[in-house]
Structures are given as C-alpha cells and as structure tokens.
Amino acid sequence: MQLNADTRLQDLADTYPWLIDQVASMDERLKIAKTFIGRQMIKRSTIGDASRMSGYPTDKIIEELKKLIEKHENA
C-alpha cells in the first residue's frame, strides 16, 4: 500500500487491522485513535488530516507507519 498524506486511514485500518493499536502507542497525541471519536474520524480522514489534528508531522507519521508495517510483516 502506498503511504502518503492522502492515504485514507480507513484503508490502513482495513488492510492492517492491528495498526490502530500500534499507532495509538506511538505518541500521546495519537492516542485519540483508540477512542470512539477517533474511530469515527478514521472513517473519513487521511494521514494528512491526522497530522493536522494531532500536530504530529506527516512525514514522521508515514515513517513510523512504514516501520510498524515492516516489523509486523517480518515477524
């Protein structure tokens, strides 16, 4: 899956169901992903949206997502 600012979070969650828990543990600002409101936002948000809402840099989110996916696939 191509990861960029326009990647839909729901597509990530559908492809990698375990990823939301991992993202929430990356940084305090991303813990919202595990809340009811966060789950609703995931349905219609992109990585870029998550970056703007959390203040966590887009490139850093993408880098961390790639690391988590690679680690999981190599396990």
C-alpha positions in Angstrom: 0.0 0.0 0.0 1.3 3.5 -0.9 1.5 5.7 2.1 1.3 9.5 1.7 -0.7 12.4 3.1 -3.7 11.4 1.1 -3.8 7.8 2.3 -7.2 7.2 3.9 -7.0 5.9 7.5 -9.9 3.6 7.0 -7.9 1.9 4.1 -5.0 1.4 6.5 -7.3 0.0 9.2 -8.9 -2.4 6.8 -5.6 -3.6 5.4 -3.7 -3.7 8.7 -6.3 -4.1 11.5 -3.7 -4.3 14.2 -2.2 -1.0 13.2 -4.6 1.3 15.1 -3.4 -0.1 18.4 0.2 0.4 17.4 -0.3 3.9 16.2 -2.0 4.9 19.4 1.0 3.7 21.4 3.4 5.8 19.2 2.8 9.2 20.8 0.4 10.7 23.3 -1.1 12.9 20.6 -2.2 9.8 18.6 -4.0 8.0 21.5 -7.2 9.5 20.2 -7.2 6.8 17.5 -8.5 4.3 20.2 -11.4 6.4 21.3 -14.9 6.4 20.0 -14.4 9.8 18.4 -11.1 8.7 16.9 -12.7 5.6 15.4 -15.3 7.8 13.8 -12.7 10.2 12.5 -10.7 7.3 11.0 -13.7 6.5 8.7 -13.3 9.8 6.8 -9.7 11.1 7.5 -6.4 10.8 5.8 -2.8 10.7 7.2 -2.6 14.4 6.4 -5.7 15.1 8.4 -4.4 13.1 11.3 -1.2 15.1 11.2 -3.0 18.4 11.2 -5.3 17.3 14.1 -2.5 15.9 16.2 0.3 18.3 15.4 2.4 15.2 14.7 4.4 15.8 11.4 3.0 13.9 8.3 6.4 12.6 7.3 7.0 11.3 10.8 3.7 9.5 10.8 4.4 7.9 7.4 7.9 6.9 8.5 6.6 5.3 11.7 3.7 3.6 9.9 6.2 2.1 7.4 8.4 0.8 10.3 5.4 -0.7 12.1 4.2 -2.5 8.9 7.6 -3.8 8.0 8.2 -5.0 11.6 4.9 -6.8 11.6 5.4 -8.4 8.2 8.9 -9.6 9.1 7.7 -11.1 12.4 
